[in-house]
Amino acid sequence: MEKPETINAIEWIEEEEKRDPDLTSRLGEQRKKLYLGIHIRDMREKAGYTQTELARRASTSQSMIARIEAGEQDNLKINTLLKIAMALGKDLDIGFKRLKQKDDRFPVYGTAG
């Protein structure tokens, strides 16, 4: 039996964004959650773990892993990401990059009081 052709989810999103330039702005923050989830799923699969096995190794629940992989987990704690990284034999590297915006202004999310 011939293996069906598959496409990487990130490549699919990028192809859709090429066809629909407004998609990037509509996805917004969700795009980053999707990318994080896709990367975790890919690393988990390469390690040969099920969601249940990764959850056990990272001291979390299978449903948490499923939500993260689906890009549906809000308020994800750094500690959870650290546990997942360690369970996968990876190092967690978090950084900041300048936002790419047409008018080069930064969005304001709140003010210090």
N, C-alpha and C positions, 0 to 999 in steps of 0.2 A: 504494500500500500504506500502510495506517495505521500510524503509529509506535506500538509497544507502550508502555503506561504504565509509567513507571519511578518508583522511590522513592529518595530520598537515603538512603544507608546509615546516616547518623547519625540521621535521622528514624525509620528502621526500628528501630534499637536503642532509641531513646527510646519508641517506641510499644510495643515488647515489654516494656520496663521498667514501663510503666504497667499492662500486663496481668499482669505477674509482678513484684511489688515486690522479691522476693528475688533477682531476676536481677542487680541492681546489685551486691549484695554478692558474688554468685557470680562475676561478671565481674572485680571487683576491679581490680587493676593492668592486666589485659589490656584493659580498656575504654579506658584512656588510650593504649595502644599502637595499638588499633584506630582511635581518633579521629585520632591523628597520621598513621597510614597513609592514612586516608581523605582527610585534608586535603592531604597530599602528592600523592596520586593526582589529586584534583580540580584542584590547581594545575598539575600536569603536563599533564593533558588540556586545560585552558584555554590553556596555552602551546603546545599542538599538538605536544608531544613524545611519543615512544614511551618506554618504559622504557629501551631501549637508548640513545636519544639523550640522555635525562637523565643516565644513568650516564656516558656519555662526557663530557658537559659538567661533571659533578661529580667526575670522576676516580675513579669507583668502578665496580662491576660491575652488570650488569643484574639478576643474581640478588639482589644486596644491595637494589636498589630494589624488586624484587618482594617480598622478605621484609619490608621496612619497610612497604610498602603493605598487606600482608596482616596486619600486626600481629604478625609472627612473629620479629622481630629483637630479640634480647636484647642487653644491653650496648652499645647504640647510642652511639657517641661524638659529643660535641658538635661536633667538627671535621667529621664526616660530615654532620651537619645543617646546619652553616654552608656547606659546599660545595654541598649541595642547594639551600639558600636562594639562594645567589649564582647558581647555574645557572638558577634560576627567576626571577631578578631581584627577589628578596625580601630583606627583612631578618629575621634570626632574633631573636625576643624571648622570653626565658626568664624566668619569674617564679615566685614562691611564693605560695600562697594557704593560708589556714587550712583544715584539714580539717573537713568537716561530719560530725560524729559525734554520736550521741544523747547520750552521756555526756560529750562535749566533752573527752575525754582524747586525747592523742597516742599513736599506737602507738610502741613502742620496737623499733627494728630492730637495735640493737647498743649496746655500751657502749664508751666510750673507756677505754683501758688505761693 
